[in-house]
């Protein structure tokens, strides 16, 4: 898959490690300062999309004021970011929510953990052809994200609205078509890449998508939404985070990243972006991330 580099290239072997972080000094206020350290560079691999890219550019400026150099690499795929962080090629990544990270680690044997949260992206079922779920015809085609972590979200929404019956014992992060108990309208499901769900709405009767992708595709979120996720229990697994190697949550690099990404400037950006389609979230911090992750992966 293509990679768009800004400063730091991904090396072919993806095996080269970073020089160990030397002791850094903390300032008494503001962002963590690089002080007199020889290692003032933080490398991060980020999805090439506005709610990841723009906050990263803001963080880059804030970190520069404190003597840090943030080197972001923007990519278009959702596989390499965890691979290169797990292998020590990069200090951190910013592109995923908790559910995707857990599933990726399970499927690929990687070791990456959340460091702190950044935002929650609302999602739902959308249609360009129908105004309500009741209007969906028998045999309607419904698109769903193909990745396991997101696949069940649309299925759960359809079940909550009475269009499907599902095995309620299966958590939404593991829910799939195999857990559908009854499908009275004979809905047909088409699984596609999560980044394509909004752009392919015209090809299906309805589809599950992230609100921000729907807006970015030029559709009015309010006019095209059939139902949006509102379950508080669903919000937590789908909170987007900056992730690092295990044990790096308390490193001075990660502390500096948190202070920049969870800054008032980044919060203001999210509040203004697409009329709040993405919700700034600073509930997970480096102090709580380990406990949050331990509990989440034990589910």
VOGU-3710 file (C-alpha; in Angstrom, 3 decimals, decimal comma):
1> xxxxxxxxxx> 0,000/0,000/0,000  1,298/3,528/-0,739  3,069/5,576/1,876  3,392/9,355/1,802  6,447/10,470/3,660  6,944/13,882/5,225  10,221/13,551/7,036  11,076/10,083/8,265  10,951/7,150/5,817  9,921/3,653/6,814
11> xxxxxxxxxx> 13,002/1,507/6,376  12,529/-1,609/4,279  13,417/-4,163/6,858  11,301/-2,497/9,552  13,764/-3,885/12,061  16,092/-1,040/12,906  15,668/0,103/16,494  15,923/3,547/17,930  18,712/4,738/20,170  17,622/4,302/23,784
21> xxxxxxxxxx> 15,968/7,354/25,282  18,367/9,173/27,558  17,370/10,945/30,735  15,401/14,103/30,047  14,524/16,993/32,288  10,982/18,067/33,089  9,972/21,668/33,224  7,936/22,820/36,165  5,063/23,816/33,891  3,917/23,576/30,294
31> xxxxxxxxxx> 4,980/20,811/27,938  7,684/18,389/28,947  10,956/19,909/27,834  13,735/18,110/26,018  16,173/19,938/28,265  19,768/19,038/27,500  19,035/15,586/26,118  20,768/14,463/22,953  17,558/12,733/21,828  15,074/15,470/21,124
41> xxxxxxxxxx> 13,271/13,751/18,273  9,949/11,933/18,490  8,876/9,840/15,523  5,193/9,126/14,957  3,333/7,367/12,136  -0,092/8,833/11,422  -3,072/8,240/9,148  -3,147/10,736/6,303  -6,555/12,117/7,249  -7,539/15,463/8,718
51> xxxxxxxxxx> -8,526/14,405/12,281  -5,123/12,771/12,629  -2,963/14,980/10,461  -4,079/18,428/11,590  -3,806/17,744/15,364  -0,377/16,270/14,657  0,752/19,465/12,941  -0,530/21,477/15,908  1,316/19,151/18,289  4,457/19,523/16,174
61> xxxxxxxxxx> 4,424/23,298/16,643  3,769/23,056/20,374  6,544/20,532/20,864  8,987/22,674/18,882  8,412/25,482/21,366  9,701/23,146/24,086  12,753/21,971/22,184  11,326/18,760/20,744  11,317/17,769/17,084  8,223/15,791/16,106
71> xxxxxxxxxx> 8,778/13,829/12,900  5,452/12,561/11,513  5,090/10,124/8,641  1,647/10,105/7,051  0,379/6,844/5,573  -2,736/5,594/3,854  -2,935/2,067/5,257  -3,900/0,694/8,675  -1,408/-2,170/8,914  2,104/-0,752/9,021
81> xxxxxxxxxx> 1,586/1,729/11,889  1,321/-1,005/14,529  4,003/-3,137/12,936  6,647/-0,414/12,965  5,851/0,735/16,508  5,919/-2,844/17,799  9,332/-3,313/16,174  10,707/-0,055/17,602  10,924/1,655/14,235  8,732/4,510/15,462
91> xxxxxxxxxx> 8,041/5,920/18,922  4,266/6,128/18,503  1,347/5,943/16,113  -1,943/7,787/15,827  -4,592/6,177/13,637  -6,766/3,705/15,571  -9,260/3,061/18,336  -8,909/0,607/21,210  -10,942/-2,163/19,572  -8,847/-2,138/16,409
101> xxxxxxxxxx> -5,597/-2,139/18,403  -6,681/-5,122/20,479  -7,759/-7,090/17,414  -4,593/-6,231/15,489  -2,346/-7,368/18,332  -4,295/-10,627/18,555  -4,161/-11,299/14,831  -0,555/-10,268/14,246  1,322/-10,969/17,466  2,314/-7,323/17,842
111> xxxxxxxxxx> 2,799/-5,593/21,179  1,416/-2,071/21,114  -0,571/-0,336/23,855  -2,551/2,900/24,184  -0,777/5,855/25,744  -3,616/8,393/25,842  -6,866/9,203/24,056  -7,422/11,914/21,485  -10,974/11,757/20,148  -14,108/9,704/19,609
121> xxxxxxxxxx> -15,579/9,480/16,119  -19,334/9,040/16,017  -20,607/6,448/13,562  -23,875/5,103/12,270  -25,903/3,721/9,395  -26,294/6,085/6,449  -28,186/6,032/3,163  -28,353/8,209/0,070  -31,530/6,486/-1,094  -33,767/6,118/1,954
131> xxxxxxxxxx> -34,840/8,400/4,794  -35,427/5,755/7,454  -34,619/2,155/8,283  -38,304/1,285/7,849  -38,019/2,168/4,169  -35,286/-0,379/3,489  -36,692/-3,032/1,123  -36,467/-6,786/1,585  -33,049/-7,951/0,438  -31,511/-4,507/0,914
141> xxxxxxxxxx> -27,739/-4,373/0,496  -25,919/-3,080/3,586  -22,189/-2,313/3,553  -20,086/-3,033/6,637  -16,400/-2,506/7,428  -14,496/-5,721/6,720  -12,171/-5,459/9,732  -13,263/-7,494/12,748  -13,127/-4,610/15,220  -15,691/-2,521/13,297
151> xxxxxxxxxx> -17,654/-5,206/11,470  -20,283/-5,746/14,159  -21,154/-2,117/14,800  -23,640/-1,876/11,957  -25,080/-5,282/12,820  -25,618/-4,170/16,422  -27,365/-0,982/15,308  -29,682/-2,957/13,031  -30,465/-5,309/15,918  -31,167/-2,410/18,273
161> xxxxxxxxxx> -33,608/-1,015/15,693  -35,396/-4,364/15,378  -34,241/-5,337/11,876  -32,109/-8,247/13,097  -31,884/-10,607/16,034  -28,382/-11,344/17,270  -26,603/-13,324/19,964  -26,652/-10,667/22,695  -23,844/-12,392/24,600  -21,292/-11,422/21,925
171> xxxxxxxxxx> -19,639/-8,013/22,504  -19,888/-5,504/19,688  -16,121/-5,660/19,119  -16,430/-9,350/18,180  -19,877/-9,362/16,605  -20,179/-10,651/13,014  -22,702/-12,049/10,563  -22,207/-15,454/12,179  -23,926/-14,079/15,292  -27,131/-13,107/13,488
181> xxxxxxxxxx> -29,961/-15,274/14,825  -32,769/-13,938/12,626  -32,824/-11,744/9,513  -36,530/-11,283/8,632  -35,883/-8,738/5,860  -33,177/-10,917/4,278  -30,685/-8,082/4,406  -27,555/-8,739/2,348  -24,205/-7,602/3,731  -21,249/-6,416/1,694
191> xxxxxxxxxx> -17,956/-6,091/3,571  -15,536/-3,416/2,380  -12,532/-1,469/3,631  -13,562/0,896/6,431  -12,058/3,902/4,634  -14,342/3,262/1,636  -17,667/2,975/3,455  -18,695/6,611/2,987  -17,564/6,852/-0,638  -19,550/3,748/-1,661
201> xxxxxxxxxx> -22,896/4,725/-0,109  -24,278/5,338/-3,580  -23,652/1,700/-4,489  -25,696/0,180/-1,643  -29,047/0,728/0,025  -27,385/1,693/3,319  -24,018/1,387/4,965  -22,217/1,701/8,261  -19,678/4,532/8,252  -17,851/7,030/10,437
211> xxxxxxxxxx> -19,647/10,380/10,527  -16,470/12,257/9,678  -15,917/10,145/6,540  -19,493/10,818/5,462  -18,920/14,551/5,880  -15,533/14,387/4,142  -17,199/12,576/1,224  -19,447/15,616/0,773  -22,646/14,190/2,275  -24,718/15,918/4,942
221> xxxxxxxxxx> -24,447/13,758/8,066  -27,831/14,744/9,470  -29,675/14,272/6,181  -28,145/10,889/5,357  -28,068/9,307/8,840  -30,605/6,544/9,453  -29,363/5,936/13,006  -26,261/6,992/14,939  -24,400/5,157/17,702  -25,432/6,520/21,075
231> xxxxxxxxxx> -24,661/3,608/23,401  -22,125/4,790/25,983  -20,736/1,262/26,248  -19,836/1,405/22,570  -17,997/4,701/22,843  -15,169/3,345/24,982  -13,884/0,622/22,609  -13,991/3,078/19,740  -12,074/5,916/21,361  -9,071/6,860/19,231
241> xxxxxxxxxx> -5,670/6,813/20,892  -1,988/7,505/20,440  -0,223/4,167/20,951  3,301/3,124/21,941  5,324/0,069/22,897  4,427/-1,532/26,259  5,980/0,348/29,154  6,555/3,550/27,186  3,499/5,351/28,549  5,581/7,020/31,244
251> xxxxxxxxxx> 8,561/7,918/29,048  9,308/11,604/28,670  8,678/11,424/24,940  5,181/10,055/25,512  4,509/12,588/28,260  5,481/15,360/25,856  3,217/13,917/23,165  0,279/13,770/25,562  0,644/17,365/26,650  0,720/18,474/23,016
261> xxxxxxxxxx> -2,164/16,326/21,731  -4,311/16,977/24,794  -3,705/20,713/24,619  -6,365/23,441/24,417  -5,258/24,133/20,848  -5,986/20,580/19,717  -9,271/20,524/21,643  -10,358/23,716/19,884  -9,501/22,208/16,501  -11,723/19,171/17,119
271> xxxxxxxxxx> -14,585/21,357/18,313  -14,477/23,293/15,034  -13,885/20,364/12,676  -16,962/19,342/10,654  -19,244/20,958/13,246  -18,098/18,548/15,937  -18,413/15,315/13,906  -15,365/14,156/15,832  -15,432/14,612/19,593  -12,254/15,556/21,461
281> xxxxxxxxxx> -11,543/13,026/24,222  -8,850/13,218/26,893  -10,312/10,639/29,290  -7,410/8,202/28,883  -4,050/9,530/30,033  -0,597/8,063/30,508  -1,474/7,657/34,194  -4,550/5,527/33,497  -3,708/3,890/30,148  -2,158/0,710/31,589
291> xxxxxxxxx> -5,148/-0,026/33,813  -7,606/0,820/31,031  -5,782/-1,486/28,626  -5,477/-4,324/31,149  -9,202/-4,223/31,795  -10,100/-3,900/28,139  -7,938/-6,791/26,950  -9,298/-9,010/29,736  -12,849/-8,713/28,387
//
